[in-house]
Amino acid sequence: MPEIIILPEARELGLPVMLADLIRQNIEKSPDKIKPFESLDAKVLIEIPDIQTSAGLEFHRGKLILSKDLSGKPDLHILTDSATLLDLSLLKIKLGLPYFFDKNGFKILKKILSGEIIIKGLFKKLPVLITLTKVISIF
């Protein structure tokens, strides 16, 4: 089982705990998510302004450390609202890539294009985003 650690400062925040539980459950339910999880070596900052919270995720090839923010510059910086974050976990993966051709996928794509979801590092770190999506998606 991959190592997932929530730092003490983040244990009282809902977002880091929710993300840790989501990732842990996804890996338990779908062992094929272990390989993408173990391949991640990146820093990701997720900010949810509507509920004034954030989570820093530091992936170290099989180990994930969650904090309330990150030290240093993230590889990916995702800004969105709380409802959209849940939609991201419902994004289907087909042929190893996020699938935008169903109702939920189209909704997410529309939000990315309209700026409702901001992903800094999207083009520079696209492989990281794809792998992160594989790990976070419940499908």
Backbone torsions as a table, in degrees:
resi	resn	phi	psi	omega
1	MET	NA	132.3	178.2
2	PRO	-60.8	152.6	-179.4
3	GLU	-88.3	121.8	178.4
4	ILE	-125.0	118.8	-175.8
5	ILE	-119.4	131.0	173.3
6	ILE	-106.1	119.4	179.8
7	LEU	-64.6	150.4	-177.3
8	PRO	-52.2	-39.7	-178.0
9	GLU	-64.8	-21.1	-176.2
10	ALA	-100.5	-7.6	-176.6
11	ARG	-65.7	-24.3	-179.3
12	GLU	-89.3	-7.8	-179.7
13	LEU	-93.7	140.2	-178.0
14	GLY	-69.2	-40.4	-173.0
15	LEU	-64.1	-51.7	178.9
16	PRO	-60.3	-38.7	179.9
17	VAL	-66.9	-43.2	179.0
18	MET	-61.8	-44.6	179.9
19	LEU	-64.3	-41.2	177.9
20	ALA	-61.2	-45.8	179.3
21	ASP	-63.8	-43.0	-179.9
22	LEU	-60.4	-48.7	-178.5
23	ILE	-65.4	-43.7	179.5
24	ARG	-60.6	-47.4	-179.9
25	GLN	-64.9	-39.9	178.4
26	ASN	-60.7	-42.6	-178.9
27	ILE	-69.2	-39.5	177.7
28	GLU	-64.7	-40.0	-178.0
29	LYS	-74.6	-36.9	-176.6
30	SER	-130.2	90.1	-179.2
31	PRO	-57.0	-18.1	177.3
32	ASP	-68.7	-8.2	176.8
33	LYS	-84.2	-10.6	179.7
34	ILE	-63.2	-45.3	-177.5
35	LYS	-60.5	-49.3	176.7
36	PRO	-61.2	-39.6	178.8
37	PHE	-59.4	-46.5	-178.0
38	GLU	-70.7	-18.0	179.1
39	SER	-85.4	-16.4	-177.2
40	LEU	-73.0	129.6	173.6
41	ASP	-139.8	81.6	-171.3
42	ALA	-158.5	160.4	173.6
43	LYS	-108.6	130.2	-179.3
44	VAL	-129.4	130.6	175.0
45	LEU	-112.5	125.4	176.3
46	ILE	-114.0	122.2	178.5
47	GLU	-115.8	135.3	178.7
48	ILE	-123.1	87.2	-174.9
49	PRO	-60.6	-33.7	-175.8
50	ASP	-65.8	-22.7	175.0
51	ILE	-117.5	13.3	175.3
52	GLN	48.7	56.1	178.2
53	THR	-143.0	164.1	177.6
54	SER	-151.4	166.9	176.2
55	ALA	-146.2	133.3	173.3
56	GLY	-100.8	130.7	178.8
57	LEU	-119.4	118.2	177.1
58	GLU	-113.3	108.8	179.4
59	PHE	-93.3	130.8	179.0
60	HIS	-131.3	69.4	176.1
61	ARG	40.5	70.6	177.9
62	GLY	103.3	-2.9	178.7
63	LYS	-131.5	136.0	178.0
64	LEU	-125.2	128.1	175.8
65	ILE	-115.4	123.7	179.3
66	LEU	-106.8	135.1	179.2
67	SER	-136.7	179.2	179.4
68	LYS	-82.0	-16.1	174.8
69	ASP	-160.2	-170.8	-178.5
70	LEU	-122.4	149.8	167.9
71	SER	-94.3	131.6	-177.8
72	GLY	87.5	178.6	-176.3
73	LYS	-83.5	131.4	177.9
74	PRO	-76.1	154.5	172.4
75	ASP	-72.9	-38.8	175.5
76	LEU	-128.5	138.4	177.1
77	HIS	-128.8	110.2	-175.9
78	ILE	-106.5	124.1	175.9
79	LEU	-118.7	123.6	179.2
80	THR	-160.9	177.0	177.6
81	ASP	-91.3	168.2	-173.6
82	SER	-64.1	-39.0	-179.8
83	ALA	-65.4	-39.9	-179.0
84	THR	-68.0	-34.5	177.5
85	LEU	-59.1	-40.5	177.2
86	LEU	-65.5	-37.8	176.5
87	ASP	-61.0	-35.9	180.0
88	LEU	-62.1	-33.1	179.3
89	SER	-74.0	-13.5	179.1
90	LEU	-97.5	3.6	179.8
91	LEU	-69.9	125.2	-179.1
92	LYS	-78.3	153.3	177.0
93	ILE	-114.4	125.1	177.2
94	LYS	-132.1	132.3	-177.9
95	LEU	55.2	33.8	177.1
96	GLY	80.2	6.2	-178.2
97	LEU	-129.2	154.0	174.6
98	PRO	-58.5	138.8	-177.0
99	TYR	-105.1	114.4	-176.8
100	PHE	-102.3	11.2	-173.4
101	PHE	-106.5	30.6	168.4
102	ASP	-128.7	-179.6	-174.1
103	LYS	-56.9	-50.1	-178.4
104	ASN	-67.5	-42.9	179.6
105	GLY	-61.8	-42.9	179.1
106	PHE	-64.8	-39.0	178.5
107	LYS	-60.8	-43.4	179.6
108	ILE	-67.9	-44.8	178.3
109	LEU	-58.6	-42.8	178.1
110	LYS	-61.2	-41.1	179.4
111	LYS	-68.8	-34.6	176.4
112	ILE	-65.6	-47.0	-178.1
113	LEU	-67.4	-30.5	-179.2
114	SER	-86.9	-9.3	-179.7
115	GLY	89.8	6.3	176.4
116	GLU	-72.4	-26.4	170.6
117	ILE	-116.3	121.2	177.2
118	ILE	-110.0	125.7	179.1
119	ILE	-123.9	98.5	177.2
120	LYS	-78.2	128.9	-176.0
121	GLY	96.5	6.4	-176.8
122	LEU	-52.2	-52.1	-175.7
123	PHE	-82.6	-33.8	-178.7
124	LYS	-70.3	-34.9	-175.7
125	LYS	-122.9	37.5	-178.8
126	LEU	-54.3	-42.9	178.0
127	PRO	-60.0	-35.4	177.6
128	VAL	-65.1	-44.1	179.7
129	LEU	-62.2	-42.9	179.4
130	ILE	-63.0	-44.5	179.9
131	THR	-66.6	-41.1	176.5
132	LEU	-60.2	-42.3	179.1
133	THR	-61.5	-40.1	177.7
134	LYS	-60.1	-39.7	-177.1
135	VAL	-75.4	-37.5	-175.8
136	ILE	-83.9	-29.2	-178.1
137	SER	-64.4	136.8	178.8
138	ILE	-80.0	-5.9	179.8
139	PHE	-97.5	NA	NA
